[in-house]
Each structure stands twice: as structure tokens, then as C-alpha cells.
Amino acid sequence: MLYRQIAQSIEELSSAPRSCKAELCSRLIVEMKPELLCPTIRLLLGQLWPPWEGREMGVGPEGVAAALEEISEENISLLRDRMGEMGLVAEAALAEKGQHSLSSEPLQSMSVYEQLRRISLIRGKDSEQRKNALLRGLFQDASPLEGKYIARTVLGNMLAGIGDKTMLAAFALAFCCDPDQIHRAYSLLPDPGKIAIMAAGNHLERASIQPGIPIKPMTLCALKAEDLKTVREAGEESVGWAVLPRYHALRVQVHNTGDGAYIFSSRQKNITTSLNGLAQRLSGMDDEFIIDADLIGFHEGKMCSQSEMLRYINRRRLSRRSSISPALLAYDLIYISGENTISLPFQERRKRMLKALGEPRSMPFQGISATRECIVLEKELKKDSIQSHLDQMVEEGGVGLMVRSLLGLYRPGECSRCDFFVGREMSISAVIVRAEWGRRSSDQIFSRFLVALREGDDLVPVGWIGGQSGQKDILELDRQLKALAREWDDTGACVNPQVLLKLKIQGARRNDKGYAIVRPQVLGIDLFASWEDADELTRLFSSSGR
């Protein structure tokens, strides 16, 4: 397959309505040869390897600009100032090439795929120059449109408005598969390229839990203590409930395998290198297991905030010198010693986890510990009893409680039917759909953001967020949003919904204009997300108790 076909397809997808994107993707892949499926899906998504592989392209905007400067007669600095986004810069630069390829052969999609993956493997002395040479070679052979999407693939942002969920829907259409089966397989193996091959061959049942490959975590519905009637009705013959504390922490998945221990983020990114000491401590344990856990940290005997832990794992090699002592609070057992445990009741999973880890330990501790648990009988699950647990948890510095049915199963990639988070505040993931200048800003930097949640294929605005991050984050966010802008006016711009904010809120309310989230606080920013990553609007209803 020619890479030109891939580039043209992404261009068409980028301007298509969200409701049509899956069908357009399915038309491209329906008759594709099996050996091309995985590479093509990865090129369409701009994800050349699954996140748990721990690879990085190692080329930023400056590297792309340097490669373009060597083959284009355009002034790349001026193009960057005028256009901002490097895909558009590459497209304009390659329309005026100063150097031309010696080959008249068009680019093949497999050649582009393999060359880009090769760039990610280059390490050591002169790696920057060698990466530049490979990238320059691709740009020399590329048309302006092809160069546009090569640059975006290198930088990890296709700006096409398609994500994994759209691609899974395309597989269902292309290969006449049950969408639920595709979703189940993807939850156990979150690699759209591999799932495409399974769907095409009617082998979706082969997806399974494997140590070393993270699964999609189960999510919990958020409620307030006064909504416990909903909890009891969803109990599904529960004999009781386990009440577990939740803290300001980062959700992770811990894999202890025969090859060592690995720690993955909630988005399946391998963060083991940043937690090398902790991983080495785990690898000395006898059992092979997969555990759903929270990453916490202690400094001078006190628990660190979520933002402190984010900074810790993002410091890479320097994290070893930090005075923070990271640790893991284990909440659920997914796999142990060759056995998949997700179909076992929670109380049985908990029993096996305690056998592997031992009884809960007092804080602060080192390594991994099961979180403490309080059992509440079915008839005792009342507002007052949970509220007292919640008040105690907040006094101890926690954010809320997990209420788990003792008979509940673990459902990868789904929202649990009988497990809940109860707290005074909760977090949501929302995409930015509009950005505006600050009212007192004279430097034209975006500082107010309208965020939205999903309702089917639509995005529903739920409130405005003021600039709450550090200066470096604000400038990076400003650059990305200006590249995503599509409709400018005197106060700002509407933007393509591809920047995701993780927000802490204290509820929501309805108003004449729709919805308004209460006291939002930014916990994290994902500059290269998809509108599909936003939470459903129904989660906001749950958080507000309405």
C-alpha cells in the first residue's frame, strides 16, 4: 500500500463528522491484506507501538524543523511563526523543496512505518544526527501531504480526531464482528493493531490477560453518601460490602513476572524506569501477579500529593535522587500464578491478594501493601454509617472511599455495576473545546478554557476552567491549542477537542445554559488525547447527585 493512501485517508478523516469517522476507517481496512493491518492501523492512529513498550521517538519540533531546513527553500522559522503546528509547516516546506530524491518511486506505507520505528531505536553517540538523516530521507521522498502526516506521526499527534474507540467501531463494521466481543478483546489487549488482526481472522477469543501487558482498568461510578439507595439496589445479591480508603494518588497496574516487575500508568504507559527502586523490591517476591494499585509517596513521614507524584515519575533518571519514597497501595488482584482471577468474587480476590502480600501495613511503609478494609453488612449500608467512614477518611488526608460488593467481579475496561467511589470531591476527564485570552492578558496567551464531556457522538460543554498550572505548562498548552484552533474571533478560538484535562471537582449543577462544574481544579494535562477519552456526561450526573 502506498503511504499516499494513508495520508489521504487521514486528511479525509480529520474533516469528517465524528459520526462518520468509523465508517470511513472501515472502508480503508476492509479488504486489506492481513500483514498490512497492524502497521496501517498504527499509522492511522499515529501510535507506532503500544504504550507499554516504553519506546519514545526522541524527536521534537526542533528536530523536525532541522530536517526540513536541509531540504526546503522555505524559511522554516517564519513558517513556524506563522503556522505554529509542525504538520502544516512540513506541508508548506515540502511544496518548495531545494533537494529532491534520487528515487522516483512513491513512498510505501511499510517503508514509512519501518523507518519511523527505526528512528525510535537509535541511541548513543551522534543519535540526533542519525535520527535527522533518516527523517530527512523520508521528507525528501514525501509529497507535501505525506510530509504533513509524517511530521505529525513523529510528534505523536495526528490531529485527525480519531482514537481507539473509533477504530474499534471500524473493526466491527469492516469484519462484521460483535462490538462487545471487540471491546472485551481490546480491554485485555489494548493494542488496536493486534485486535484488527484478531477481528479479521475471527479470533477475538484469543485475547487474554498476560503478565507484562497491561489491561484496561475497571472504573467506578462516583456517588455521594446520600445516594446509597442506588448502591444497595445495584448490589446484585451482595452479602455485604468492603469499604476501602482512597488517597491523593496515581492509579497504576503492577505486574510481577518471571522477567522482573513492571509498573504501568492508567493509560498503559510503562513508568517502571522512573520507579526502578520500587520495581526491584517487587521483583524479589515469589508470586507472579497483576495487581490494581495506587502509587503513593512519602516525604518526611507524610504522604505526598498527587501533583508531587506526577512530578516525581516525570523526572526520569533524576527520580532516584529524590527524597520522596514511593510505595504501592494494592486494591485488587487481577492475576496470580498463571490464573486469571477477574471472574472470582471480590472477597475471594482479596483473600488471595492478602495471601501473596500479607496483611495491610501501617503508613509510612516501603514496597507494596494491601489497603486496609472494613466490612459492612448489607443491612448496615446506610448514609450515616458510610458518612462516618468518609469523615474519618477525610480527616486522615484521604479523598473518599471505595465501596466494593463482596460478590462483585472485575470488569476490564468497563464501569463496574456494583462498586462505587463515595467522596466529597471527584475527578473527571474533559476535553477543551474553546480557549480564550485572559481578561487582563496583553500577550495573547490562552488562559480560560471551556471543557466538555461526551454524550454519544456529541460533546456537551460543562464549564470554564481558569489557568491554574505553572507557567511552563500554560505556554505548552497555549502552543498546542493554537495549533488546534479552527474558528477564531476577538476573544479566542474554538479548538479541535484533543487536549484532555484531568479535573478535580466538588460537584455540578444545572443552569439556564446547561451544566456547570463546581470548583474545578486541574490535576493533569494530556496534550495528545482524543475526544473519545473524555468521560461520559452521565458521570457528571453521578458526581453531582442529580
N, C-alpha and C positions, 0 to 999 in steps of 0.2 A: 504494500500500500504506500502511495506517495504521501509525504508529510503535508503536501499542499491540501489534501483532502481533510486531514486532521485540523489544519489551521482554518480552512473554510467552514468546517463544522462548528468549531468553537466560536468563530465570528458570528455565525447564524444563531447559535445558542445564546450568545451574550445579549442579543437584542430581542429574543423571543419572549413572549409572556411566560411566567413561571408555570402556568398550567399546560404549556405545550412542550416544555423542555424534555420531559421524559420520552415523549413520542418521537421527538427529533433524534434523541440519542439512540433509541431503539432501531430507527431506520438505518443508522450507520453500522450498527453492530450485528444486525440480524443474520446477515449472510457472510460474516467474517470467518476466515479460517481460524481454527482453534488456537494455533500457535501465535496468532496476532492479537487475540482477545485481551490478554493481560497487559501487554505493552500499550495497546491502543487505549484501554480504559485509563491507564495511568497517565498517558499523555493528555487525554481529555480533561482529567481532574487536576493535572499538574502535580501529581503525587507519584514520584518515580520509584518509591519504595515505601513499605508500610512504616508507620512511625516508630515501631518498637525496634527497628534495625539500628537506630541510633546514628544514622548517617546524616551528614549535612553537605549541601552543595559547596559551601565555603566560598561563594562568590556573591558579593553585594552589588548595589547600584554602581559603585565606583569601578568595580571590575568589569561590569557590562559596558560602562561608558568607555573604559580604556580599550576594550576590544573593538568597539565601534569607531573610535577615533583613528585607529590604524587602517581602516578600510573605507571610510566615508569622507567625502569632501565637505560635508556639513560641519558647522561649528557645534560640537556636541554640548558644550557648556550653555550656549544660547538656547539650544533645543530643550535642555533640561529646565532652564529658567522659564521658558515659555510653556512647555507641556507638562513638566513635572513627572508624570508616570513613565517609567522606563520602556514599557511596551510601545507606547506611542513614539517615544524618542527613537527607538530602534527602527520602527516602521518608516519614519521620516528620514533617518540617516541612511538606510539601505536603498532609498529611492535615488540617492546621489552617491553611488559607490565610486571611490577612487581606485580601488583594487577590485579585480574581478577574478572569479575562479577559473582555473585552467580546465576544469571539467564542465562539460555542457549537460551532464546528467542531472536530472532533478533530484532533490533530496528524498530519500526513502525514510518512512516513519521509523523502521527498526534501526536505521543508522543514527537518526537523531536520538532515539531512546538510549542506545548503547553508548553513544558519545557523551551524553549528559550524565549518565550513570558513571562513566569512566572518570569524568571531572570530579565527581564526589569522592573518588577513591585516591586521588592524588594527595600525597602527604610529603612532608620533609622539605629539604633544601630546594629552593627555586620552584616550590609548588605553585606560587602565584603566577609565575611566568608560564609554567606548563599548562595551568588551567586556562590562562589567557590565550595561549596558542590554539588549544582545542576549540575554545569558544569562538575565536576569530575565524577559524576554519569553517565552523558552522554558519556564521554570519556571511562569509564570502559566498557560500553556496546557496544562501537563502534568498527568497524574494522578500520584499518589504513586509507582506502579510505573514510569511513564515517567520521572519525575524522578530516580529511583534510578539508572537507566542513562544518562540524560543526564549526571548528575554524574560517573559512573564513566568515561564516554567523554571528558569534558573533562579528567579527571585521568589518562587513559591506562591504566586498569586495570579491566577488566570483571569480574574475579573469577568467570568462568564456566568456567574450566578447559578452554578450547578455544584452540588455536593454529593455525598454518598447516598443520601436518601433518594435524590432524583435518579441517580444511576441504578439503584436497586429497583425502582419503579420501571426503569427502561428494560432491565433484565426480565421482569415479569411479562412485559409486552413482547419483547423480542423472542423469548424462548418459551412462551406460554406456560409459565410456572406460577404456582400459588404464591402470592406476595407474602403470606405468613411464613411459608417454608423458606423463602429467600431471607426474610428478616431474621428468622431463627438461625440460619446458617451464618449470616453476617454477624450476628451477636456473638457467636462462638469463634468466628474467624473474621475480624474486621478488616479484610483486605478485598476491596471491590474487584480487583483484577482476578484474584483466585476464585472468588464467588462467581464471576462471569463464566469461568471455565467449568465450574461445577454445574451451574444452571444450564449451560449449553449441552452438557453431557448427561443431564438428568441425574446428577449425583450429589444433590444438595445434602443428602443424609450423611455424607462422609465428613461434613464439618463437625469437629469435636473439640473438646477442651484439651489443650496441650500445654504442659509446663513450658514456660519461656515465651509463649504467645498470649498476650493479654486478651481477655474477653471484654465485651461491653458491660459495664456495671449495671446492676439493677438500681432504679431510682425510687424515691419515696415521695408520696403525696404529702404536702405540708398542710397542717391543720392548726387551729388554736384549741386550747383546752376546752372551750365551751362547745366545740364541735365533736365531742367524744361519742355522741349518739351515732354519728357516721362511722366512727371507729368500731363500735360494737356491732353495728349492722353488717359491717364488712368482715367480721371475724371468721365466717365460714366454719362454724362448729369449733371455734377455738376453746381450748380448755383453760386458757389463760394467756397472759402477755408478759413479755420481757421488756423491762424499761431500762434503757441504756443511755448513759450521758453522752452529749456531743459538745465538742470544744471548737475554738477557732483553729481549724486545721485544714490540711490539704488531703483530699481523698486520693488514695493510691491503691495499687494492687501489687501484692508481694508474691513472687514466685521463687520458691526454693527448689532447685533442680539438681540433678547429678553433676551439672557443669558449673554450679555456683548459684548465687542468689541474684535476683533481678527485681528492681522496683520500677513500676510504671505509673505514670500520671493517669488521671481520669480520662484523658484523651489518648491513652495508649502510647504516650511518648516514653521512651526509655530514659529514666533520670538516675540510673544506677551510678554513673560516673560521679555525679555530684554528691552521692551518698555512699561512697566507696567503703568507708569505715563501717558503716551500719550494715552494708551488704556482706562484708567479710564476716561480721559477727553472726549473721544469719546462716551463712554457708556452712558453719560448723555444726548446725543442728542435724539430727539424724533423719527426720522425716522429709519426704518430698511433698510440698504442699503449695496451694494457691490460696491466698487469704485476702479478703476485702478489708482494708485498714485505713486509718488516718495517720498522716505524717505530722508529728508534733515536734516541738523542740523545747529545750530547757536552757535558760541562761541565769546563772547565779541562783539556781533552785526554783526559778519562776518559769511558767510556761510562756513561750513566745507567741506573738500574734501571727495571724495568717500571712500578713504582708511581710513580716520578718522572715518567715519560712520560704516565701516566694523568692525573696532576695537571696536567701541562703543557697537554694538549689540553682539559681541563675548565675551564681558566681563561679561556677565550673571549678577549675583546679584550686582556686583560692579558698573554696569552701572548707578545705582541710585545715586551714589556718584559723577559721572562725572559732569564737568562743562558745558558739551555740552547740549544744549536744543533741543531735536528732534522735528520735525514737519513734516507735510504731505502736499504735493502739489498734488491736485486732478486733473486728466486729463480726466477721462471718467467714466460714470455711467453704470454699468452692470445690476443692480437690485435695485428696491426700493419698499418698502411697498407691498411685495407679487407679484410684477410684474417684469418679465424678460424684459429688455429693449434692448437687443442686436440686435433685428430686427428693431429698430427705427433708423431713420437718426441721424447722429451725432448732428445736430443742435437741435433736439428735446431732445436727451440725455443730451446735455449741458444745455438746458433750465431747465430741471427737476433737474439736479445736482445743479445749482445755486439756485433754489428754496429751496433745502434742506440745502445747505451750506452757502448761502449768496454770495454777490459779492466778487471778489478777494481782498485779503488784502495785505497791504504793508509789505515788509520784514524789520526786522525780525518779526515773529508772533509766536503764540503758537497754538497748536492743528492742525486743518486741514483747508486749504483754497483752493478754486478753483484757478488754474493758470490763469494768465491774457491771453487775447485773442485779436488778431487783425484780422478782416475780410478783405479778399482780393477778389474782384470780379473776375469772370472767365477771363475776358479780361485783367485784371491787373496783372495776374500771369506771370510775366516776370523775366528774370535773374536779371535785375537791381533792381527791387523792392524787391525781396527776398534777394539779396545780401546786400542791405542796412539794412534790418531787421537782417540779420546774423551778419553783422559788429557790430551793436549796441548790439546784444546779447553777442558777444564775449567780448566786452568792459565791459559789466556788469558781466563778470565772468562765462558766460554760455558756453555750448559746441555746441550748434546748435539750430535748430528749428524743430518742428513737423509741417508738412503741412497736414491738415486733410480736406478731402472733406466734405462739409456740409451735403451731402446726403449719406455719407459712413456708412456702417453697422459695427458692432463689430463682428469679426470672431474669436471665441476662438480657440487657438491652430494653427492658420493659419497666413500666411503673408498677410497683407491687400492688396487689389487690388487697392486701391485709396488713401492711406495715406502713407506719406513718412517722413523720417528723413533727413534733409539737414544740413550738417555741414562741418567744415574743417577737422574734425577727426571723427572717428567712432570706435566702438568696435566690435570684432569678438570673437567667441569661437572656439578654435582649440585644437586638441589633440597632445600630444607629441608622436612621432613615433621613435625618436632616441635621445640618450643622450650621451654626450662626456665630457671627462675631460677638464678642462681649460688648455690653452696652458702653463701657468706658474704654474699649480697646481702640488704639490708634494704629496698631501694627498689623491689623487684618489677620489675626490668628483665631481659629475657631475655638470657642470656649463654652458654648452651650450646645447640647445635643438632644435631639428628640429620639427616643428609643421606642421600639415596637416589639410585640410578641406575635406569634403565629396563630392564625385561625384558619385552618385548611391551607389553601394556597395564597391566602391574603395575609398582610401584615397590618396589625392594629396598633396605632400609637398609644402608649400608656403613660407618657410623661417626659419631662425635660430634666436633663442632668447638667449641673454646672461643672466647670473644670475643677477636679478635685485631686488630680495626680501631680507628680513632680514636673518640673519644667521640661526635663528631657522627654518624659512620656507625652506631655502636651504637644511638643514640637513634632515628635514622631507621628502622633495621632493626627495632627494638623496636616502633615505631608500626605499621609495615606488618604485622608478624607478628601483633600483637594484633587487627588488622582481619581477618586471615585465619583466626583461631582458630575451631575448631569443636567441640573437646572439651576442656574444662578439668578439671584436677584439682589436687591440693595442690602439685605440683612444677612445673606449667606447662600446656602445651596442645598437642594435635595441630593442625596447621595445613594449610590448603589449599596444595598444592605449587606455589606461584607465585613464590617467591623463589629465584633461582639464584645459587649461589656458584661462582666460578672458583677451583679449588684446586690448589696445587702439592703433590704427594705423592711419597714416596720408596718407593712400592710398596704392596702389600696382602697380607693373609694371611687364611686361613680360621680360624674358631674355632667353638666349640660353638653360638654364636648366629647364625652366618652368615659375615659378612665384616668386616674391619677395615682401614681405610686407615692407612698408616704416616706419621706426622709431617705431617699436613695443615697447609697454610698458605694463608690467604685472599689471593688475588691481586685479586679483584674481586667486586662485588655487583651483581646486576640485580634490582631490586625489582619489576619488572613483566614477568616472564617467564612461561613456561608449563611444565608438567611435561614437555611434548614436547621442550623444549630441553635436558633432561638427557641426558648420554651413556648409551649402552648399557652394560649390566653387562659385556659381553664386552670392552669397552675396559679395564676394571679387571683382567680376567684377563691381558690383554696386558701391562699395566704391571707386574703382579706376577710375570710369567714363569711363571704356573701354568696 
